[in-house]
Amino acid sequence: MTGAGVLRWSTLLGAGRRGIYSWQELYRRAGMRTNTVKRKLQRGEPSIGAEAGLGSVLAAEAMSRVGFDYIVLDMQHGAWTEESVMYAFRSIALGKALPMARVRSNDFGLIGRLLDIGAMGVIVPLVNSVEDAEKAVLAARYPPLGGRSGGNFGTGFLSDDPDAYQEAANEEIFLAVQIESAPAVESAEAIMAVEGIDGCWIGPGDLSASMGTTPGTPEHTAAIRSVIAACHKTGKIPGISLGEVELARFWIDEGCRFVTCGDDGSWMAAGARAALAGARGE
């Protein structure tokens, strides 16, 4: 774990509202799942996930059994409801992947609700400024780092001990902001420097549109590289949303660590096209 991570843990363990106890005891009390993705990223290793947008709980579970580190339920563009997301979080956990979600917007209540019902990571779209990043932290982190509201959970999926959970959650929840516009690229270093942000998730498509160019042009590639550099300079995790394996490998080699390489709808359509072509002898 990084030096900063050790410092956070020493502070956490020394200031427990129930006295000083080991991190093992903290987790026993919290009943919280360890964020294996965050641990992997903190070690500097790539963590590869997939996006799910069809709104199918069973499809999300099937994807989680393939071996992805995490599954991102896309609530911004996908067909998920709050109820179906709650069920999908549990199905994903059955498949051994980590459940995450991209929220519809940078909304305090929505982010808190998704964390309450089981998200171990949240991706916040359209973060273009330091103020936007601070707003995301306020929603996702408990005091003193943020302003997330505490409450009793309707399930034991997260915790039987809300106090212990709050202390563990600030360390375990992965919070990424999307850098997907020209203004966000210009402010990337300042955005990444906001305390409580773990990393970014670059949106190449929206970024190219904002820049008035197409994906893969020299200026587009340079912009993505500048965001990766901003993450490295501030000690945060660079990530990117991609739909092609070749691009995923390219950007992992360029330093991205939090990487998605496709989504359920695209893969289903590609498989269906291949099956139809094979049946036709094409």
C-alpha positions in Angstrom: 0.0 0.0 0.0 1.2 3.5 -0.7 2.5 5.8 2.1 -0.6 7.9 1.8 -2.7 4.7 2.3 -0.7 3.8 5.4 -1.2 7.2 6.8 -5.0 7.0 6.3 -5.1 3.7 8.0 -3.1 4.8 11.0 -5.4 7.8 11.4 -8.4 5.6 11.0 -7.3 3.0 13.5 -6.3 5.6 16.1 -9.5 7.5 16.0 -12.2 4.8 16.0 -15.3 5.9 17.9 -15.2 2.5 19.6 -11.6 2.6 20.6 -8.4 1.5 18.9 -8.5 -1.9 17.2 -6.8 -3.6 14.3 -8.0 -3.4 10.7 -9.1 -7.0 10.9 -11.3 -6.2 13.9 -12.6 -3.1 12.1 -13.6 -5.2 9.1 -15.2 -7.8 11.3 -17.3 -5.1 12.9 -18.1 -3.4 9.7 -19.0 -6.6 7.9 -17.7 -4.9 4.8 -16.2 -6.6 1.7 -12.6 -5.7 1.0 -12.3 -3.6 -2.2 -9.9 -5.9 -4.1 -10.0 -3.6 -7.1 -8.8 -0.6 -5.1 -6.1 -2.7 -3.5 -4.9 -3.9 -6.9 -4.9 -0.4 -8.3 -2.9 0.9 -5.3 -0.2 -1.7 -6.1 0.0 -0.2 -9.5 -1.5 -3.2 -11.3 -4.1 -2.9 -14.1 -7.7 -3.8 -13.1 -9.9 -4.8 -16.0 -13.7 -4.6 -15.9 -16.7 -4.5 -18.1 -19.8 -2.3 -18.5 -23.4 -3.5 -18.2 -26.1 -1.4 -19.7 -28.9 -3.8 -20.7 -30.5 -3.8 -17.3 -30.4 -7.6 -17.0 -29.4 -8.9 -13.6 -28.7 -12.4 -15.0 -26.5 -10.9 -17.8 -24.5 -8.9 -15.2 -24.0 -12.1 -13.1 -22.9 -14.1 -16.2 -20.3 -11.4 -17.0 -19.1 -11.4 -13.4 -18.2 -15.1 -13.7 -15.9 -14.6 -16.7 -13.1 -13.2 -14.6 -13.4 -9.5 -14.8 -12.2 -7.6 -11.7 -15.4 -5.5 -11.6 -18.6 -4.8 -13.4 -19.8 -1.2 -13.9 -23.6 -0.9 -14.0 -24.2 2.0 -16.4 -27.1 4.1 -14.9 -26.3 7.1 -17.1 -26.9 5.5 -20.4 -28.2 2.0 -19.5 -31.6 0.5 -18.7 -31.1 0.1 -15.0 -33.6 1.1 -12.3 -32.7 1.5 -8.6 -34.4 -1.8 -7.8 -32.7 -3.8 -10.6 -29.3 -2.3 -9.7 -29.7 -3.5 -6.1 -30.3 -7.1 -7.3 -27.5 -6.9 -9.8 -25.0 -5.8 -7.1 -25.7 -9.0 -5.3 -25.6 -11.2 -8.5 -22.2 -9.7 -9.4 -20.9 -10.4 -6.0 -21.9 -14.1 -6.5 -19.7 -14.2 -9.5 -16.7 -12.9 -7.5 -16.5 -9.5 -9.4 -16.8 -6.2 -7.6 -20.0 -4.3 -8.1 -19.7 -0.7 -9.3 -22.0 1.9 -10.9 -21.8 4.9 -13.1 -24.4 7.3 -11.7 -26.8 9.3 -13.9 -25.4 12.6 -12.6 -23.4 14.2 -9.9 -26.3 14.0 -7.4 -25.8 13.8 -3.7 -28.9 11.7 -3.0 -28.4 9.3 -5.9 -24.7 8.6 -5.1 -25.5 8.0 -1.4 -28.3 5.6 -2.3 -26.2 3.5 -4.6 -23.5 3.2 -2.0 -26.2 2.3 0.6 -27.5 -0.6 -1.5 -24.2 -2.1 -2.4 -21.9 -0.3 -4.8 -18.3 -0.7 -3.9 -17.3 1.9 -6.5 -18.9 4.9 -8.1 -18.1 6.7 -11.3 -19.4 10.2 -11.6 -19.9 11.6 -15.1 -19.2 15.1 -16.5 -16.8 16.3 -13.9 -15.4 19.5 -15.4 -14.1 21.5 -12.5 -12.7 21.3 -9.0 -16.1 22.3 -7.7 -17.7 19.3 -9.5 -15.1 17.0 -8.0 -15.7 18.4 -4.5 -19.4 17.8 -4.9 -18.8 14.1 -5.7 -16.6 13.7 -2.7 -19.2 15.3 -0.5 -21.7 12.7 -1.6 -19.5 9.6 -1.5 -17.4 10.1 1.6 -18.5 10.2 5.2 -17.4 13.1 7.5 -14.8 14.5 8.1 -13.8 13.9 4.5 -17.2 14.4 3.0 -20.9 14.8 3.9 -22.4 11.4 3.1 -25.5 10.8 5.2 -25.5 7.8 7.6 -28.4 5.5 8.1 -29.5 2.0 8.8 -29.2 -0.5 5.9 -32.1 -2.7 4.9 -29.7 -5.6 4.4 -26.7 -7.2 5.9 -24.9 -7.0 2.5 -22.8 -4.1 3.8 -22.8 -4.0 7.6 -24.4 -5.0 10.8 -22.5 -2.1 12.5 -23.1 1.3 10.9 -20.5 3.1 13.0 -17.7 0.6 12.0 -19.0 0.7 8.4 -18.6 4.5 8.2 -15.0 4.2 9.3 -14.2 1.5 6.8 -16.2 2.9 3.9 -14.1 6.0 3.3 -11.1 3.7 2.7 -12.8 1.0 0.7 -15.2 2.8 -1.6 -13.6 3.6 -5.0 -14.6 7.0 -6.3 -13.7 7.9 -9.9 -14.7 11.0 -11.8 -15.1 11.1 -15.6 -12.8 13.4 -17.6 -14.6 13.7 -20.9 -14.5 17.3 -22.0 -11.9 19.8 -23.1 -12.4 22.0 -20.0 -12.0 18.9 -17.8 -8.7 18.1 -19.5 -7.5 21.6 -18.9 -8.3 21.3 -15.2 -7.3 17.6 -14.9 -4.5 18.2 -12.5 -6.5 20.4 -10.1 -9.5 17.9 -10.3 -7.3 14.9 -9.5 -5.7 16.8 -6.6 -9.1 17.0 -4.7 -8.9 14.9 -1.6 -11.2 11.9 -1.6 -11.0 11.3 -5.4 -9.3 8.0 -6.1 -9.0 8.3 -9.8 -10.5 9.1 -13.2 -12.3 7.3 -15.9 -11.6 9.0 -19.3 -14.5 9.1 -21.8 -12.7 9.1 -25.2 -15.9 9.5 -27.3 -17.4 12.5 -25.5 -13.9 14.0 -25.2 -13.3 13.9 -28.9 -16.7 15.5 -29.5 -16.0 18.3 -27.0 -12.6 18.9 -28.7 -14.2 19.0 -32.2 -12.1 16.1 -33.4 -12.4 12.4 -33.9 -11.0 9.6 -31.6 -7.4 8.7 -32.3 -6.2 11.9 -33.8 -2.9 13.2 -32.5 -4.6 16.0 -30.5 -7.1 13.6 -29.0 -4.3 11.1 -28.0 -2.3 13.9 -26.5 -5.2 15.1 -24.4 -5.7 11.6 -23.0 -2.0 11.3 -22.2 -2.1 14.7 -20.4 -4.9 13.4 -18.1 -2.8 10.2 -17.4 0.1 12.5 -16.5 -2.1 14.6 -14.2 -3.1 11.4 -12.4 0.5 10.3 -12.0 1.5 13.7 -10.7 -1.2 13.8 -8.1 -0.9 10.1 -7.1 -4.3 9.1 -8.4 -5.5 6.2 -10.6 -5.8 6.9 -14.4 -8.7 5.0 -16.0 -10.5 4.9 -19.3 -13.7 3.5 -20.9 -13.1 1.5 -24.0 -15.0 -0.8 -26.3 -12.1 -2.6 -28.1 -9.5 -5.0 -26.7 -6.7 -3.6 -28.8 -7.4 -0.1 -27.5 -7.5 -1.4 -24.0 -4.1 -2.9 -24.4 -2.7 0.2 -25.9 -3.9 2.5 -23.1 -2.8 0.0 -20.4 0.7 0.2 -21.9 0.3 4.0 -21.8 -0.3 3.9 -18.1 -4.0 3.5 -17.6 -4.9 1.1 -14.8 -8.7 1.3 -14.3 -9.8 0.0 -17.7 -13.1 -1.3 -19.1 -12.9 -3.1 -22.4 -16.5 -3.4 -23.6 -20.1 -3.8 -22.6 -22.9 -6.5 -22.6 -25.0 -5.0 -25.4 -22.1 -4.7 -27.9 -20.8 -8.1 -27.1 -24.2 -9.7 -27.5 -24.7 -8.0 -30.8 -21.3 -9.0 -32.0 -21.9 -12.6 -31.0 -25.3 -12.6 -32.7 -23.8 -11.2 -35.9 -21.1 -13.8 -35.9 -23.5 -16.6 -35.3 -25.8 -15.4 -38.1 -22.9 -15.1 -40.5 -21.7 -18.6 -39.7 -25.2 -20.1 -40.2 -25.4 -18.4 -43.5 -22.0 -19.6 -44.5 -20.7 -16.1 -45.0 
